[in-house]
Amino acid sequence: MAKARRGRKPVRRARDPDAGGGTREHWRADGAPKSQYGSADEANRYALQVRLEDGVDLDPYTCSICGHWHLGNRRD
Ligand SMILES: [Zn+2]
């Protein structure tokens, strides 16, 4: 069996500690694809709406998998 690599955990300030391979930018933690936005404007508008309604600060970013915009949780 593979050895557990305990000392090799990356200590970067990743958006998600489980992020690996870059697929998390397109899929949510539950495996469903994230909502797509066609432009930064659209993504920003939705991010603002969520912040006002839910108090959640979301970070728009371009996805390298689908090329659209998604919103991610900012955790800092
Ligand atoms: Zn995507």
N, CA, C, O and the ligand as a Tripos MOL2 file, in Angstrom:
@<TRIPOS>MOLECULE
protein
  305   303    77     0     0
PROTEIN
NO_CHARGES

@<TRIPOS>ATOM
      1 N           0.8280   -1.2070    0.0000 N.3       1 MET1
      2 CA          0.0000    0.0000    0.0000 C.3       1 MET1
      3 C           0.8640    1.2590    0.0000 C.2       1 MET1
      4 O           2.0190    1.2420    0.4250 O.2       1 MET1
      5 N           0.3040    2.2970   -0.4630 N.am      2 ALA2
      6 CA          1.0590    3.5600   -0.5220 C.3       2 ALA2
      7 C           1.2620    4.1130    0.8760 C.2       2 ALA2
      8 O           0.3970    4.0220    1.7460 O.2       2 ALA2
      9 N           2.4050    4.6720    1.0480 N.am      3 LYS3
     10 CA          2.6660    5.2730    2.3480 C.3       3 LYS3
     11 C           1.9080    6.5820    2.4780 C.2       3 LYS3
     12 O           1.7330    7.3240    1.5110 O.2       3 LYS3
     13 N           1.4770    6.8370    3.6630 N.am      4 ALA4
     14 CA          0.8310    8.1250    3.9080 C.3       4 ALA4
     15 C           1.8940    9.2120    3.9560 C.2       4 ALA4
     16 O           2.8800    9.1180    4.6880 O.2       4 ALA4
     17 N           1.6660   10.2320    3.1660 N.am      5 ARG5
     18 CA          2.6520   11.3040    3.1350 C.3       5 ARG5
     19 C           2.2030   12.4090    4.0690 C.2       5 ARG5
     20 O           1.5360   13.3630    3.6670 O.2       5 ARG5
     21 N           2.5690   12.2590    5.2710 N.am      6 ARG6
     22 CA          2.0140   13.1910    6.2550 C.3       6 ARG6
     23 C           2.7110   14.5360    6.2330 C.2       6 ARG6
     24 O           2.0690   15.5630    6.4520 O.2       6 ARG6
     25 N           3.9750   14.5550    5.9800 N.am      7 GLY7
     26 CA          4.6920   15.8220    6.0630 C.3       7 GLY7
     27 C           4.6130   16.6520    4.7980 C.2       7 GLY7
     28 O           5.2610   17.6930    4.6960 O.2       7 GLY7
     29 N           3.8310   16.2070    3.8390 N.am      8 ARG8
     30 CA          3.8710   16.8720    2.5310 C.3       8 ARG8
     31 C           2.6140   17.6680    2.2370 C.2       8 ARG8
     32 O           2.3230   17.9690    1.0800 O.2       8 ARG8
     33 N           1.8960   17.9980    3.2390 N.am      9 LYS9
     34 CA          0.6730   18.7580    2.9850 C.3       9 LYS9
     35 C           1.0240   20.1830    2.5470 C.2       9 LYS9
     36 O           1.7410   20.8880    3.2560 O.2       9 LYS9
     37 N           0.5360   20.6000    1.4100 N.am     10 PRO10
     38 CA          0.8450   21.9720    0.9720 C.3      10 PRO10
     39 C           0.2020   22.9940    1.8980 C.2      10 PRO10
     40 O          -0.9570   22.8510    2.2870 O.2      10 PRO10
     41 N           0.9460   24.0030    2.2410 N.am     11 VAL11
     42 CA          0.4510   24.9760    3.2090 C.3      11 VAL11
     43 C           0.0620   26.2710    2.5100 C.2      11 VAL11
     44 O           0.1270   27.3530    3.0930 O.2      11 VAL11
     45 N          -0.3340   26.1440    1.2760 N.am     12 ARG12
     46 CA         -0.7370   27.3520    0.5550 C.3      12 ARG12
     47 C          -2.1180   27.7860    0.9770 C.2      12 ARG12
     48 O          -2.9090   27.0060    1.5080 O.2      12 ARG12
     49 N          -2.3820   29.0350    0.7280 N.am     13 ARG13
     50 CA         -3.7060   29.5420    1.0490 C.3      13 ARG13
     51 C          -4.6380   29.2320   -0.1050 C.2      13 ARG13
     52 O          -5.0770   30.1260   -0.8290 O.2      13 ARG13
     53 N          -4.9250   27.9870   -0.2610 N.am     14 ALA14
     54 CA         -5.8130   27.5740   -1.3470 C.3      14 ALA14
     55 C          -7.2390   27.9620   -1.0050 C.2      14 ALA14
     56 O          -7.5880   28.1810    0.1550 O.2      14 ALA14
     57 N          -8.0340   28.0380   -2.0250 N.am     15 ARG15
     58 CA         -9.4370   28.3760   -1.8070 C.3      15 ARG15
     59 C         -10.1150   27.2520   -1.0210 C.2      15 ARG15
     60 O         -10.9980   27.4860   -0.1960 O.2      15 ARG15
     61 N          -9.6870   26.0670   -1.2940 N.am     16 ASP16
     62 CA        -10.2640   24.9220   -0.6100 C.3      16 ASP16
     63 C          -9.1270   23.9650   -0.2630 C.2      16 ASP16
     64 O          -8.3140   23.6310   -1.1250 O.2      16 ASP16
     65 N          -9.0670   23.5340    0.9550 N.am     17 PRO17
     66 CA         -7.9630   22.6520    1.3470 C.3      17 PRO17
     67 C          -7.9760   21.3250    0.6090 C.2      17 PRO17
     68 O          -6.9450   20.6600    0.5080 O.2      17 PRO17
     69 N          -9.1070   20.9440    0.1050 N.am     18 ASP18
     70 CA         -9.1880   19.6860   -0.6200 C.3      18 ASP18
     71 C          -8.9450   19.8540   -2.1170 C.2      18 ASP18
     72 O          -8.9470   18.8810   -2.8710 O.2      18 ASP18
     73 N          -8.7410   21.0800   -2.5270 N.am     19 ALA19
     74 CA         -8.5590   21.3290   -3.9550 C.3      19 ALA19
     75 C          -7.2950   20.6460   -4.4480 C.2      19 ALA19
     76 O          -6.2200   20.7840   -3.8650 O.2      19 ALA19
     77 N          -7.4510   19.9210   -5.5130 N.am     20 GLY20
     78 CA         -6.2930   19.2670   -6.0970 C.3      20 GLY20
     79 C          -6.5910   18.9400   -7.5370 C.2      20 GLY20
     80 O          -7.6650   18.4210   -7.8420 O.2      20 GLY20
     81 N          -5.6840   19.2240   -8.4160 N.am     21 GLY21
     82 CA         -5.9220   18.9140   -9.8000 C.3      21 GLY21
     83 C          -6.7500   19.9540  -10.5350 C.2      21 GLY21
     84 O          -6.9350   19.8630  -11.7490 O.2      21 GLY21
     85 N          -7.2370   20.9220   -9.8170 N.am     22 GLY22
     86 CA         -7.9260   22.0250  -10.4750 C.3      22 GLY22
     87 C          -9.3690   21.7560  -10.8420 C.2      22 GLY22
     88 O         -10.0130   22.6080  -11.4530 O.2      22 GLY22
     89 N          -9.8960   20.5940  -10.4870 N.am     23 THR23
     90 CA        -11.2730   20.3290  -10.8800 C.3      23 THR23
     91 C         -12.2670   21.0670   -9.9930 C.2      23 THR23
     92 O         -13.4220   21.2700  -10.3700 O.2      23 THR23
     93 N         -11.8180   21.4570   -8.8420 N.am     24 ARG24
     94 CA        -12.7330   22.1380   -7.9240 C.3      24 ARG24
     95 C         -13.1710   23.5030   -8.4360 C.2      24 ARG24
     96 O         -14.1450   24.0770   -7.9500 O.2      24 ARG24
     97 N         -12.4570   24.0050   -9.4030 N.am     25 GLU25
     98 CA        -12.8710   25.2990   -9.8970 C.3      25 GLU25
     99 C         -14.1290   25.1890  -10.7530 C.2      25 GLU25
    100 O         -14.8090   26.1840  -11.0070 O.2      25 GLU25
    101 N         -14.4270   23.9830  -11.1900 N.am     26 HIS26
    102 CA        -15.6100   23.8060  -12.0240 C.3      26 HIS26
    103 C         -16.7180   23.0340  -11.3020 C.2      26 HIS26
    104 O         -17.9040   23.2280  -11.5700 O.2      26 HIS26
    105 N         -16.3090   22.1610  -10.3890 N.am     27 TRP27
    106 CA        -17.3120   21.3560   -9.6820 C.3      27 TRP27
    107 C         -17.3800   21.7320   -8.2170 C.2      27 TRP27
    108 O         -16.3880   22.1270   -7.6050 O.2      27 TRP27
    109 N         -18.5470   21.6020   -7.6840 N.am     28 ARG28
    110 CA        -18.7150   21.8830   -6.2710 C.3      28 ARG28
    111 C         -18.2950   20.6760   -5.4570 C.2      28 ARG28
    112 O         -17.9940   19.6090   -5.9930 O.2      28 ARG28
    113 N         -18.2830   20.8730   -4.1440 N.am     29 ALA29
    114 CA        -17.8380   19.7970   -3.2530 C.3      29 ALA29
    115 C         -18.7410   18.5720   -3.3670 C.2      29 ALA29
    116 O         -18.2990   17.4420   -3.1590 O.2      29 ALA29
    117 N         -19.9970   18.8030   -3.6950 N.am     30 ASP30
    118 CA        -20.9150   17.6670   -3.7840 C.3      30 ASP30
    119 C         -20.9140   17.0200   -5.1650 C.2      30 ASP30
    120 O         -21.6880   16.0970   -5.4180 O.2      30 ASP30
    121 N         -20.0540   17.4950   -6.0540 N.am     31 GLY31
    122 CA        -19.9190   16.8550   -7.3480 C.3      31 GLY31
    123 C         -20.7340   17.4960   -8.4570 C.2      31 GLY31
    124 O         -20.5540   17.1720   -9.6310 O.2      31 GLY31
    125 N         -21.6200   18.3950   -8.0920 N.am     32 ALA32
    126 CA        -22.4190   19.0670   -9.1120 C.3      32 ALA32
    127 C         -21.6080   20.2070   -9.7290 C.2      32 ALA32
    128 O         -20.8250   20.8540   -9.0320 O.2      32 ALA32
    129 N         -21.7840   20.4550  -11.0070 N.am     33 PRO33
    130 CA        -21.0660   21.5730  -11.6180 C.3      33 PRO33
    131 C         -21.5670   22.9040  -11.0700 C.2      33 PRO33
    132 O         -22.7480   23.0590  -10.7620 O.2      33 PRO33
    133 N         -20.6720   23.8390  -10.9570 N.am     34 LYS34
    134 CA        -21.0550   25.1520  -10.4480 C.3      34 LYS34
    135 C         -21.8680   25.9150  -11.4810 C.2      34 LYS34
    136 O         -21.8690   25.5950  -12.6700 O.2      34 LYS34
    137 N         -22.5500   26.9200  -10.9930 N.am     35 SER35
    138 CA        -23.2810   27.7830  -11.9090 C.3      35 SER35
    139 C         -22.2990   28.5330  -12.7900 C.2      35 SER35
    140 O         -21.2400   28.9720  -12.3420 O.2      35 SER35
    141 N         -22.6740   28.6700  -14.0510 N.am     36 GLN36
    142 CA        -21.8000   29.3580  -14.9870 C.3      36 GLN36
    143 C         -22.3230   30.7540  -15.2690 C.2      36 GLN36
    144 O         -23.5300   30.9950  -15.2980 O.2      36 GLN36
    145 N         -21.3900   31.6640  -15.4740 N.am     37 TYR37
    146 CA        -21.7580   33.0230  -15.8530 C.3      37 TYR37
    147 C         -20.9930   33.3890  -17.1050 C.2      37 TYR37
    148 O         -19.8100   33.0790  -17.2460 O.2      37 TYR37
    149 N         -21.6770   34.0450  -17.9990 N.am     38 GLY38
    150 CA        -21.0830   34.3150  -19.3010 C.3      38 GLY38
    151 C         -20.0850   35.4470  -19.3080 C.2      38 GLY38
    152 O         -19.3050   35.5830  -20.2510 O.2      38 GLY38
    153 N         -20.0970   36.2720  -18.2580 N.am     39 SER39
    154 CA        -19.1910   37.4130  -18.2460 C.3      39 SER39
    155 C         -18.8600   37.7950  -16.8110 C.2      39 SER39
    156 O         -19.5460   37.3930  -15.8710 O.2      39 SER39
    157 N         -17.8130   38.5650  -16.6630 N.am     40 ALA40
    158 CA        -17.4360   39.0430  -15.3320 C.3      40 ALA40
    159 C         -18.5450   39.9050  -14.7470 C.2      40 ALA40
    160 O         -18.7910   39.8920  -13.5410 O.2      40 ALA40
    161 N         -19.2010   40.6440  -15.6070 N.am     41 ASP41
    162 CA        -20.2740   41.5100  -15.1580 C.3      41 ASP41
    163 C         -21.4010   40.7030  -14.5310 C.2      41 ASP41
    164 O         -21.9190   41.0410  -13.4660 O.2      41 ASP41
    165 N         -21.7590   39.6480  -15.2090 N.am     42 GLU42
    166 CA        -22.8330   38.7890  -14.7250 C.3      42 GLU42
    167 C         -22.4400   38.1260  -13.4010 C.2      42 GLU42
    168 O         -23.2330   38.0730  -12.4620 O.2      42 GLU42
    169 N         -21.2220   37.6320  -13.3460 N.am     43 ALA43
    170 CA        -20.7520   36.9770  -12.1290 C.3      43 ALA43
    171 C         -20.6910   37.9480  -10.9660 C.2      43 ALA43
    172 O         -21.0710   37.6150   -9.8440 O.2      43 ALA43
    173 N         -20.2120   39.1450  -11.2410 N.am     44 ASN44
    174 CA        -20.1170   40.1470  -10.1840 C.3      44 ASN44
    175 C         -21.4900   40.5680   -9.6770 C.2      44 ASN44
    176 O         -21.6870   40.8180   -8.4880 O.2      44 ASN44
    177 N         -22.4120   40.6370  -10.5910 N.am     45 ARG45
    178 CA        -23.7590   41.0330  -10.1970 C.3      45 ARG45
    179 C         -24.3740   39.9780   -9.2770 C.2      45 ARG45
    180 O         -25.0280   40.3020   -8.2850 O.2      45 ARG45
    181 N         -24.1570   38.7510   -9.6150 N.am     46 TYR46
    182 CA        -24.7030   37.6850   -8.7830 C.3      46 TYR46
    183 C         -23.9740   37.6210   -7.4460 C.2      46 TYR46
    184 O         -24.5900   37.3720   -6.4100 O.2      46 TYR46
    185 N         -22.6780   37.8420   -7.4680 N.am     47 ALA47
    186 CA        -21.9090   37.8410   -6.2230 C.3      47 ALA47
    187 C         -22.4150   38.9250   -5.2790 C.2      47 ALA47
    188 O         -22.5120   38.7170   -4.0700 O.2      47 ALA47
    189 N         -22.7300   40.0630   -5.8380 N.am     48 LEU48
    190 CA        -23.2420   41.1650   -5.0230 C.3      48 LEU48
    191 C         -24.5930   40.8040   -4.4310 C.2      48 LEU48
    192 O         -24.8690   41.0800   -3.2640 O.2      48 LEU48
    193 N         -25.4270   40.1840   -5.2480 N.am     49 GLN49
    194 CA        -26.7500   39.7870   -4.7840 C.3      49 GLN49
    195 C         -26.6500   38.7900   -3.6240 C.2      49 GLN49
    196 O         -27.3650   38.9030   -2.6280 O.2      49 GLN49
    197 N         -25.7610   37.8260   -3.7720 N.am     50 VAL50
    198 CA        -25.5890   36.8260   -2.7170 C.3      50 VAL50
    199 C         -25.0570   37.4800   -1.4480 C.2      50 VAL50
    200 O         -25.4400   37.1120   -0.3370 O.2      50 VAL50
    201 N         -24.1820   38.4410   -1.6260 N.am     51 ARG51
    202 CA        -23.6110   39.0950   -0.4520 C.3      51 ARG51
    203 C         -24.6650   39.8880    0.2930 C.2      51 ARG51
    204 O         -24.6940   39.9070    1.5230 O.2      51 ARG51
    205 N         -25.5240   40.5360   -0.4610 N.am     52 LEU52
    206 CA        -26.5800   41.3170    0.1760 C.3      52 LEU52
    207 C         -27.6110   40.4240    0.8410 C.2      52 LEU52
    208 O         -28.0990   40.7280    1.9300 O.2      52 LEU52
    209 N         -27.9430   39.3200    0.1840 N.am     53 GLU53
    210 CA        -29.0140   38.4750    0.6910 C.3      53 GLU53
    211 C         -28.5390   37.4910    1.7560 C.2      53 GLU53
    212 O         -29.2430   37.2340    2.7320 O.2      53 GLU53
    213 N         -27.3650   36.9560    1.5640 N.am     54 ASP54
    214 CA        -26.8970   35.8990    2.4610 C.3      54 ASP54
    215 C         -25.6790   36.2970    3.2830 C.2      54 ASP54
    216 O         -25.2880   35.5810    4.2050 O.2      54 ASP54
    217 N         -25.0800   37.4360    2.9500 N.am     55 GLY55
    218 CA        -23.8910   37.8480    3.6750 C.3      55 GLY55
    219 C         -22.6760   36.9890    3.3620 C.2      55 GLY55
    220 O         -21.7250   36.9370    4.1410 O.2      55 GLY55
    221 N         -22.7150   36.3180    2.2200 N.am     56 VAL56
    222 CA        -21.5990   35.4550    1.8350 C.3      56 VAL56
    223 C         -20.7600   36.1730    0.7880 C.2      56 VAL56
    224 O         -21.2800   36.6990   -0.1960 O.2      56 VAL56
    225 N         -19.4710   36.1840    1.0160 N.am     57 ASP57
    226 CA        -18.5730   36.8680    0.1050 C.3      57 ASP57
    227 C         -18.0360   35.8810   -0.9310 C.2      57 ASP57
    228 O         -17.2590   34.9830   -0.6040 O.2      57 ASP57
    229 N         -18.4500   36.0550   -2.1500 N.am     58 LEU58
    230 CA        -18.0300   35.1290   -3.2030 C.3      58 LEU58
    231 C         -17.0690   35.8090   -4.1580 C.2      58 LEU58
    232 O         -17.1190   37.0190   -4.3830 O.2      58 LEU58
    233 N         -16.2170   35.0070   -4.6960 N.am     59 ASP59
    234 CA        -15.1280   35.4880   -5.5170 C.3      59 ASP59
    235 C         -15.3040   35.0280   -6.9610 C.2      59 ASP59
    236 O         -15.1720   33.8350   -7.2380 O.2      59 ASP59
    237 N         -15.5960   35.9290   -7.8770 N.am     60 PRO60
    238 CA        -15.7170   35.5120   -9.2800 C.3      60 PRO60
    239 C         -14.3610   35.1670   -9.8770 C.2      60 PRO60
    240 O         -13.3680   35.8450   -9.6110 O.2      60 PRO60
    241 N         -14.3200   34.1220  -10.6760 N.am     61 TYR61
    242 CA        -13.0790   33.7530  -11.3480 C.3      61 TYR61
    243 C         -13.3970   33.0390  -12.6500 C.2      61 TYR61
    244 O         -14.4700   32.4560  -12.8050 O.2      61 TYR61
    245 N         -12.4790   33.0870  -13.5610 N.am     62 THR62
    246 CA        -12.6760   32.3560  -14.8100 C.3      62 THR62
    247 C         -12.2410   30.9170  -14.6230 C.2      62 THR62
    248 O         -11.2360   30.6320  -13.9710 O.2      62 THR62
    249 N         -13.0060   30.0270  -15.1990 N.am     63 CYS63
    250 CA        -12.7390   28.6040  -15.0680 C.3      63 CYS63
    251 C         -11.9140   28.1420  -16.2610 C.2      63 CYS63
    252 O         -12.2380   28.4410  -17.4100 O.2      63 CYS63
    253 N         -10.8560   27.4180  -15.9750 N.am     64 SER64
    254 CA        -10.0100   26.9420  -17.0700 C.3      64 SER64
    255 C         -10.5830   25.6870  -17.7090 C.2      64 SER64
    256 O         -10.0890   25.2310  -18.7400 O.2      64 SER64
    257 N         -11.6020   25.1390  -17.1140 N.am     65 ILE65
    258 CA        -12.2020   23.9220  -17.6600 C.3      65 ILE65
    259 C         -13.2890   24.2540  -18.6780 C.2      65 ILE65
    260 O         -13.2980   23.7050  -19.7800 O.2      65 ILE65
    261 N         -14.1950   25.1400  -18.3180 N.am     66 CYS66
    262 CA        -15.2860   25.4540  -19.2330 C.3      66 CYS66
    263 C         -15.1500   26.8380  -19.8540 C.2      66 CYS66
    264 O         -15.8410   27.1550  -20.8220 O.2      66 CYS66
    265 N         -14.2720   27.6570  -19.3100 N.am     67 GLY67
    266 CA        -14.0470   28.9820  -19.8810 C.3      67 GLY67
    267 C         -15.0580   30.0240  -19.4510 C.2      67 GLY67
    268 O         -14.9750   31.1820  -19.8590 O.2      67 GLY67
    269 N         -16.0170   29.6170  -18.6260 N.am     68 HIS68
    270 CA        -16.9900   30.5820  -18.1280 C.3      68 HIS68
    271 C         -16.5550   31.0960  -16.7620 C.2      68 HIS68
    272 O         -15.4710   30.7860  -16.2680 O.2      68 HIS68
    273 N         -17.4280   31.8830  -16.1780 N.am     69 TRP69
    274 CA        -17.1500   32.4150  -14.8450 C.3      69 TRP69
    275 C         -17.9040   31.6060  -13.8000 C.2      69 TRP69
    276 O         -19.0310   31.1640  -14.0230 O.2      69 TRP69
    277 N         -17.2610   31.4240  -12.6600 N.am     70 HIS70
    278 CA        -17.9190   30.8050  -11.5120 C.3      70 HIS70
    279 C         -17.7090   31.7040  -10.3000 C.2      70 HIS70
    280 O         -16.9150   32.6440  -10.3130 O.2      70 HIS70
    281 N         -18.4560   31.3730   -9.2570 N.am     71 LEU71
    282 CA        -18.2630   32.0620   -7.9910 C.3      71 LEU71
    283 C         -17.7610   31.0690   -6.9600 C.2      71 LEU71
    284 O         -18.2910   29.9650   -6.8330 O.2      71 LEU71
    285 N         -16.7420   31.4670   -6.2310 N.am     72 GLY72
    286 CA        -16.2000   30.5870   -5.2070 C.3      72 GLY72
    287 C         -16.2120   31.2640   -3.8460 C.2      72 GLY72
    288 O         -16.2360   32.4900   -3.7400 O.2      72 GLY72
    289 N         -16.1950   30.4510   -2.8270 N.am     73 ASN73
    290 CA        -16.1450   30.9900   -1.4750 C.3      73 ASN73
    291 C         -14.7630   31.5550   -1.1710 C.2      73 ASN73
    292 O         -13.7350   30.9280   -1.4300 O.2      73 ASN73
    293 N         -14.7750   32.7150   -0.6340 N.am     74 ARG74
    294 CA        -13.5200   33.3020   -0.2250 C.3      74 ARG74
    295 C         -13.2950   32.9650    1.2360 C.2      74 ARG74
    296 O         -14.1440   33.2300    2.0870 O.2      74 ARG74
    297 N         -12.1510   32.3820    1.5140 N.am     75 ARG75
    298 CA        -11.9050   31.9730    2.9040 C.3      75 ARG75
    299 C         -10.5880   32.5250    3.3750 C.2      75 ARG75
    300 O          -9.5620   31.8460    3.3440 O.2      75 ARG75
    301 N         -10.6260   33.7530    3.8060 N.am     76 ASP76
    302 CA         -9.4030   34.3030    4.3890 C.3      76 ASP76
    303 C          -9.7450   35.1610    5.5660 C.2      76 ASP76
    304 O          -8.8520   35.7210    6.2020 O.2      76 ASP76
    305 ZN        -16.1880   25.7060  -15.2050 Zn       77 ZN77
@<TRIPOS>BOND
     1     1     2 1
     2     2     3 1
     3     3     4 2
     4     3     5 am
     5     5     6 1
     6     6     7 1
     7     7     8 2
     8     7     9 am
     9     9    10 1
    10    10    11 1
    11    11    12 2
    12    11    13 am
    13    13    14 1
    14    14    15 1
    15    15    16 2
    16    15    17 am
    17    17    18 1
    18    18    19 1
    19    19    20 2
    20    19    21 am
    21    21    22 1
    22    22    23 1
    23    23    24 2
    24    23    25 am
    25    25    26 1
    26    26    27 1
    27    27    28 2
    28    27    29 am
    29    29    30 1
    30    30    31 1
    31    31    32 2
    32    31    33 am
    33    33    34 1
    34    34    35 1
    35    35    36 2
    36    35    37 am
    37    37    38 1
    38    38    39 1
    39    39    40 2
    40    39    41 am
    41    41    42 1
    42    42    43 1
    43    43    44 2
    44    43    45 am
    45    45    46 1
    46    46    47 1
    47    47    48 2
    48    47    49 am
    49    49    50 1
    50    50    51 1
    51    51    52 2
    52    51    53 am
    53    53    54 1
    54    54    55 1
    55    55    56 2
    56    55    57 am
    57    57    58 1
    58    58    59 1
    59    59    60 2
    60    59    61 am
    61    61    62 1
    62    62    63 1
    63    63    64 2
    64    63    65 am
    65    65    66 1
    66    66    67 1
    67    67    68 2
    68    67    69 am
    69    69    70 1
    70    70    71 1
    71    71    72 2
    72    71    73 am
    73    73    74 1
    74    74    75 1
    75    75    76 2
    76    75    77 am
    77    77    78 1
    78    78    79 1
    79    79    80 2
    80    79    81 am
    81    81    82 1
    82    82    83 1
    83    83    84 2
    84    83    85 am
    85    85    86 1
    86    86    87 1
    87    87    88 2
    88    87    89 am
    89    89    90 1
    90    90    91 1
    91    91    92 2
    92    91    93 am
    93    93    94 1
    94    94    95 1
    95    95    96 2
    96    95    97 am
    97    97    98 1
    98    98    99 1
    99    99   100 2
   100    99   101 am
   101   101   102 1
   102   102   103 1
   103   103   104 2
   104   103   105 am
   105   105   106 1
   106   106   107 1
   107   107   108 2
   108   107   109 am
   109   109   110 1
   110   110   111 1
   111   111   112 2
   112   111   113 am
   113   113   114 1
   114   114   115 1
   115   115   116 2
   116   115   117 am
   117   117   118 1
   118   118   119 1
   119   119   120 2
   120   119   121 am
   121   121   122 1
   122   122   123 1
   123   123   124 2
   124   123   125 am
   125   125   126 1
   126   126   127 1
   127   127   128 2
   128   127   129 am
   129   129   130 1
   130   130   131 1
   131   131   132 2
   132   131   133 am
   133   133   134 1
   134   134   135 1
   135   135   136 2
   136   135   137 am
   137   137   138 1
   138   138   139 1
   139   139   140 2
   140   139   141 am
   141   141   142 1
   142   142   143 1
   143   143   144 2
   144   143   145 am
   145   145   146 1
   146   146   147 1
   147   147   148 2
   148   147   149 am
   149   149   150 1
   150   150   151 1
   151   151   152 2
   152   151   153 am
   153   153   154 1
   154   154   155 1
   155   155   156 2
   156   155   157 am
   157   157   158 1
   158   158   159 1
   159   159   160 2
   160   159   161 am
   161   161   162 1
   162   162   163 1
   163   163   164 2
   164   163   165 am
   165   165   166 1
   166   166   167 1
   167   167   168 2
   168   167   169 am
   169   169   170 1
   170   170   171 1
   171   171   172 2
   172   171   173 am
   173   173   174 1
   174   174   175 1
   175   175   176 2
   176   175   177 am
   177   177   178 1
   178   178   179 1
   179   179   180 2
   180   179   181 am
   181   181   182 1
   182   182   183 1
   183   183   184 2
   184   183   185 am
   185   185   186 1
   186   186   187 1
   187   187   188 2
   188   187   189 am
   189   189   190 1
   190   190   191 1
   191   191   192 2
   192   191   193 am
   193   193   194 1
   194   194   195 1
   195   195   196 2
   196   195   197 am
   197   197   198 1
   198   198   199 1
   199   199   200 2
   200   199   201 am
   201   201   202 1
   202   202   203 1
   203   203   204 2
   204   203   205 am
   205   205   206 1
   206   206   207 1
   207   207   208 2
   208   207   209 am
   209   209   210 1
   210   210   211 1
   211   211   212 2
   212   211   213 am
   213   213   214 1
   214   214   215 1
   215   215   216 2
   216   215   217 am
   217   217   218 1
   218   218   219 1
   219   219   220 2
   220   219   221 am
   221   221   222 1
   222   222   223 1
   223   223   224 2
   224   223   225 am
   225   225   226 1
   226   226   227 1
   227   227   228 2
   228   227   229 am
   229   229   230 1
   230   230   231 1
   231   231   232 2
   232   231   233 am
   233   233   234 1
   234   234   235 1
   235   235   236 2
   236   235   237 am
   237   237   238 1
   238   238   239 1
   239   239   240 2
   240   239   241 am
   241   241   242 1
   242   242   243 1
   243   243   244 2
   244   243   245 am
   245   245   246 1
   246   246   247 1
   247   247   248 2
   248   247   249 am
   249   249   250 1
   250   250   251 1
   251   251   252 2
   252   251   253 am
   253   253   254 1
   254   254   255 1
   255   255   256 2
   256   255   257 am
   257   257   258 1
   258   258   259 1
   259   259   260 2
   260   259   261 am
   261   261   262 1
   262   262   263 1
   263   263   264 2
   264   263   265 am
   265   265   266 1
   266   266   267 1
   267   267   268 2
   268   267   269 am
   269   269   270 1
   270   270   271 1
   271   271   272 2
   272   271   273 am
   273   273   274 1
   274   274   275 1
   275   275   276 2
   276   275   277 am
   277   277   278 1
   278   278   279 1
   279   279   280 2
   280   279   281 am
   281   281   282 1
   282   282   283 1
   283   283   284 2
   284   283   285 am
   285   285   286 1
   286   286   287 1
   287   287   288 2
   288   287   289 am
   289   289   290 1
   290   290   291 1
   291   291   292 2
   292   291   293 am
   293   293   294 1
   294   294   295 1
   295   295   296 2
   296   295   297 am
   297   297   298 1
   298   298   299 1
   299   299   300 2
   300   299   301 am
   301   301   302 1
   302   302   303 1
   303   303   304 2
@<TRIPOS>SUBSTRUCTURE
     1 MET1         2 RESIDUE 1 A MET
     2 ALA2         6 RESIDUE 1 A ALA
     3 LYS3        10 RESIDUE 1 A LYS
     4 ALA4        14 RESIDUE 1 A ALA
     5 ARG5        18 RESIDUE 1 A ARG
     6 ARG6        22 RESIDUE 1 A ARG
     7 GLY7        26 RESIDUE 1 A GLY
     8 ARG8        30 RESIDUE 1 A ARG
     9 LYS9        34 RESIDUE 1 A LYS
    10 PRO10       38 RESIDUE 1 A PRO
    11 VAL11       42 RESIDUE 1 A VAL
    12 ARG12       46 RESIDUE 1 A ARG
    13 ARG13       50 RESIDUE 1 A ARG
    14 ALA14       54 RESIDUE 1 A ALA
    15 ARG15       58 RESIDUE 1 A ARG
    16 ASP16       62 RESIDUE 1 A ASP
    17 PRO17       66 RESIDUE 1 A PRO
    18 ASP18       70 RESIDUE 1 A ASP
    19 ALA19       74 RESIDUE 1 A ALA
    20 GLY20       78 RESIDUE 1 A GLY
    21 GLY21       82 RESIDUE 1 A GLY
    22 GLY22       86 RESIDUE 1 A GLY
    23 THR23       90 RESIDUE 1 A THR
    24 ARG24       94 RESIDUE 1 A ARG
    25 GLU25       98 RESIDUE 1 A GLU
    26 HIS26      102 RESIDUE 1 A HIS
    27 TRP27      106 RESIDUE 1 A TRP
    28 ARG28      110 RESIDUE 1 A ARG
    29 ALA29      114 RESIDUE 1 A ALA
    30 ASP30      118 RESIDUE 1 A ASP
    31 GLY31      122 RESIDUE 1 A GLY
    32 ALA32      126 RESIDUE 1 A ALA
    33 PRO33      130 RESIDUE 1 A PRO
    34 LYS34      134 RESIDUE 1 A LYS
    35 SER35      138 RESIDUE 1 A SER
    36 GLN36      142 RESIDUE 1 A GLN
    37 TYR37      146 RESIDUE 1 A TYR
    38 GLY38      150 RESIDUE 1 A GLY
    39 SER39      154 RESIDUE 1 A SER
    40 ALA40      158 RESIDUE 1 A ALA
    41 ASP41      162 RESIDUE 1 A ASP
    42 GLU42      166 RESIDUE 1 A GLU
    43 ALA43      170 RESIDUE 1 A ALA
    44 ASN44      174 RESIDUE 1 A ASN
    45 ARG45      178 RESIDUE 1 A ARG
    46 TYR46      182 RESIDUE 1 A TYR
    47 ALA47      186 RESIDUE 1 A ALA
    48 LEU48      190 RESIDUE 1 A LEU
    49 GLN49      194 RESIDUE 1 A GLN
    50 VAL50      198 RESIDUE 1 A VAL
    51 ARG51      202 RESIDUE 1 A ARG
    52 LEU52      206 RESIDUE 1 A LEU
    53 GLU53      210 RESIDUE 1 A GLU
    54 ASP54      214 RESIDUE 1 A ASP
    55 GLY55      218 RESIDUE 1 A GLY
    56 VAL56      222 RESIDUE 1 A VAL
    57 ASP57      226 RESIDUE 1 A ASP
    58 LEU58      230 RESIDUE 1 A LEU
    59 ASP59      234 RESIDUE 1 A ASP
    60 PRO60      238 RESIDUE 1 A PRO
    61 TYR61      242 RESIDUE 1 A TYR
    62 THR62      246 RESIDUE 1 A THR
    63 CYS63      250 RESIDUE 1 A CYS
    64 SER64      254 RESIDUE 1 A SER
    65 ILE65      258 RESIDUE 1 A ILE
    66 CYS66      262 RESIDUE 1 A CYS
    67 GLY67      266 RESIDUE 1 A GLY
    68 HIS68      270 RESIDUE 1 A HIS
    69 TRP69      274 RESIDUE 1 A TRP
    70 HIS70      278 RESIDUE 1 A HIS
    71 LEU71      282 RESIDUE 1 A LEU
    72 GLY72      286 RESIDUE 1 A GLY
    73 ASN73      290 RESIDUE 1 A ASN
    74 ARG74      294 RESIDUE 1 A ARG
    75 ARG75      298 RESIDUE 1 A ARG
    76 ASP76      302 RESIDUE 1 A ASP
    77 ZN77       305 GROUP 0 **** ****
